[in-house]
Amino acid sequence: MVTHVRAEERGDERGALLAFLEEQRGGIRWALLGLTEEQARSRPSASELSLGGLLKHVAEVEQGWIARARQEPPAVARDESNWHESFQLLGDETVASQLEHWEKVAAGTEAYVRSVPSLDDTFPLLNAPWFPPDERVSVRRLCLHLIRETARHAGHADIIRESLDGKTAFELVALAQAG
């Protein structure tokens, strides 16, 4: 990413993890700056990905992981039959509504990470074919996974945005900072 993550307070590992996660969220938000709804829904590359779809996906995945950590069901149940819908704006879903939703999800993530007694606390993963059976994950690993997941899709967002109008991450960060 083209920004600098400010140093956390000495010994504030939670703050550092949350700051890096927020930086990667910014990459996706910046990629959406100044676009019409039609542009955000378009798929200008060989991929089926759109910026609006990436936005929906990262918010849904983040919410789902925090729900798992809290041992609650995710807001949206996904399996092989509807996984593709997590990458598409459907019905009355808009970029604005998804950004608002993601803001709430992000606040919930921060509240959860700051509330656990230790980043070493663990929670069980789902019994699913893509997870090892009876696996437990620490809150620290959860944070690292969310950073990785969001960064991966922020990179996709960079490519999609540049394919739409040639704007790069550097230009979009400058635009965001100016406005």
RARA-V769789 format. One record per residue. N is the residue number from 1. RES is the residue in one small letter. PHI is phi in whole degrees, -180 to 180 (999 if undefined). PSI is psi as a letter, one per 20 degrees, with the letter a starting at -180 (999 if undefined). NEAR is the number of other ideal C-beta (glycine too) atoms within 12 Angstrom. Layout:
# RARA-V769789
N,RES,PHI,PSI,NEAR
N,RES,PHI,PSI,NEAR
This chain:
# RARA-V769789
1,m,999,q,28
2,v,-99,j,23
3,t,-116,r,23
4,h,-110,p,11
5,v,-87,p,21
6,r,-66,q,14
7,a,-64,q,12
8,e,-79,r,16
9,e,-61,q,12
10,r,-52,p,8
11,g,83,j,9
12,d,-93,m,16
13,e,-62,h,23
14,r,-60,g,29
15,g,-61,h,22
16,a,-65,g,24
17,l,-62,g,33
18,l,-67,h,35
19,a,-67,g,26
20,f,-68,h,30
21,l,-63,g,37
22,e,-63,h,33
23,e,-59,g,26
24,q,-70,h,39
25,r,-58,g,39
26,g,-57,h,33
27,g,-58,h,39
28,i,-76,g,47
29,r,-60,g,39
30,w,-63,h,36
31,a,-62,h,46
32,l,-92,i,41
33,l,-58,p,30
34,g,76,j,21
35,l,-90,q,30
36,t,-79,r,17
37,e,-59,g,20
38,e,-63,g,16
39,q,-62,g,23
40,a,-66,h,37
41,r,-90,i,29
42,s,-75,q,24
43,r,-123,n,24
44,p,-82,i,24
45,s,-115,a,19
46,a,-67,i,9
47,s,-78,r,19
48,e,-85,i,20
49,l,-77,q,36
50,s,-124,r,38
51,l,-66,g,49
52,g,-62,g,39
53,g,-66,g,35
54,l,-62,g,44
55,l,-58,g,47
56,k,-60,g,39
57,h,-62,g,38
58,v,-66,h,45
59,a,-65,g,42
60,e,-66,g,34
61,v,-65,g,34
62,e,-60,g,45
63,q,-61,g,33
64,g,-64,g,32
65,w,-68,g,37
66,i,-67,h,35
67,a,-61,g,25
68,r,-58,g,31
69,a,-61,h,35
70,r,-83,i,24
71,q,60,l,18
72,e,-120,q,16
73,p,-73,q,14
74,p,-67,q,23
75,a,-63,h,23
76,v,-125,p,23
77,a,-82,p,17
78,r,-123,q,24
79,d,-147,a,15
80,e,-59,h,12
81,s,-74,h,9
82,n,-129,j,14
83,w,-56,g,20
84,h,-59,h,16
85,e,-69,i,21
86,s,-71,i,34
87,f,-107,j,31
88,q,-133,p,25
89,l,-79,p,33
90,l,-117,q,20
91,g,55,c,9
92,d,-92,j,9
93,e,-69,p,29
94,t,-130,r,22
95,v,-59,g,32
96,a,-61,g,20
97,s,-68,h,21
98,q,-72,h,36
99,l,-63,g,30
100,e,-63,g,17
101,h,-61,g,26
102,w,-64,h,35
103,e,-60,g,21
104,k,-67,g,19
105,v,-61,g,34
106,a,-61,g,29
107,a,-63,h,21
108,g,-66,h,26
109,t,-63,g,39
110,e,-61,g,25
111,a,-61,g,17
112,y,-65,g,31
113,v,-61,h,39
114,r,-76,i,20
115,s,-90,h,17
116,v,-71,q,25
117,p,-59,h,11
118,s,-149,q,14
119,l,-67,i,26
120,d,-83,i,17
121,d,-58,q,23
122,t,-122,r,21
123,f,-144,q,24
124,p,-80,q,19
125,l,-80,r,24
126,l,-63,q,26
127,n,-82,n,12
128,a,-139,q,18
129,p,-59,h,10
130,w,-90,i,13
131,f,-117,q,15
132,p,-64,q,13
133,p,-64,q,12
134,d,57,k,12
135,e,-84,q,17
136,r,-119,q,20
137,v,-129,p,26
138,s,-81,q,23
139,v,-64,h,32
140,r,-61,g,24
141,r,-64,h,24
142,l,-56,g,36
143,c,-61,g,37
144,l,-64,h,24
145,h,-64,g,28
146,l,-63,h,39
147,i,-63,g,32
148,r,-62,g,22
149,e,-61,g,28
150,t,-69,g,39
151,a,-64,g,26
152,r,-58,g,22
153,h,-77,h,37
154,a,-65,h,38
155,g,-64,g,25
156,h,-59,g,32
157,a,-62,h,43
158,d,-57,g,34
159,i,-67,g,27
160,i,-62,g,38
161,r,-63,g,40
162,e,-63,h,22
163,s,-68,h,23
164,l,-73,g,30
165,d,-144,j,22
166,g,83,i,13
167,k,-74,p,27
168,t,-101,r,21
169,a,-57,h,29
170,f,-60,g,18
171,e,-65,g,21
172,l,-70,h,34
173,v,-65,g,26
174,a,-62,g,16
175,l,-63,g,22
176,a,-64,g,22
177,q,-71,h,14
178,a,-77,h,11
179,g,-107,999,10
